[in-house]
Amino acid sequence: MRKEMISKKCLLNAMRQGEKVKIERGSEVELIIKTGEKFKAILCDFTDDRLHTVLTLGILLSVPLHSLSNLYLV
């Protein structure tokens, strides 16, 4: 599992470095927040520096980008 994490490109770091990152609605993403918790979710939208996603069971999660430590496409 650790090997998978190394090979994935962290989209959050790319955005912070000014790269244009294209993530389409409906893409599956893995979020890691600063407390270390991981979530896999489906992207709904980016608005006002917030990432809006849907977790399993239809739970909506809206996360400010500054609270994320990593963001990956799954």
N, C-alpha and C positions, 0 to 999 in steps of 0.2 A: 504494500500500500504506500509506503514512504516513497518508493521509486516512482509511482504514478504522480505524486504531488510535485516531485522535482521536474518531471517532464512537462507538466502543464505550465502554460504561460499565465502569470498573474495579470489579469486585465486591469486591476486597480492600480498597480505600479505603472503600467503603460499609460493610463489616463493621467496620472500625476506627472509623468514625464512629457505630457503634451501630445502624445500620440492619439490619433483618431481611432477609436475602438468601435467596431460595429457589432452590436448585439441586437439580434432581432427579437421582437415579441414572440413569446412561446419557446424561447431557448431555455434549456435547463441549465441552471447555474448553481455553483456551490459557493456559499457565503461563509466566511470565517470572521466573526466579530472580535473586537479587541480583548474580550474576556476569554477567547479561545473556543467558544461554542461554534459548531458547524451546522449549517442548514443546507439542504438541497431543495431548490424551489424552481418554479417556472416564472420567467420574467414577464411582467405585465407592462411596466412603463418606467421611464426615468422622468421625474419632474422635480423642479426646485431642489436639485442636489439630493434627491431621495430616490432610492431604488424600491419599486413596488413589485412584490412577488406574491405568488400563491404557493403555500406549502401543501403537504398532503392533507387530505380531508377538507380541502377548500379554505384553509385558514389563510387570511390575508396578512402579509407582513410588509410593513413600510419601514425602511431602514435609512437613516441619514448616511451618506457616503463617508462622512468623517468618522463614523463609528465602526467602519469595516477595517480589518487588517489585510484581508485577501479576498479576491473575487476571481473565480475560475468558470469557464464554460465546461460543462460535463459532456 
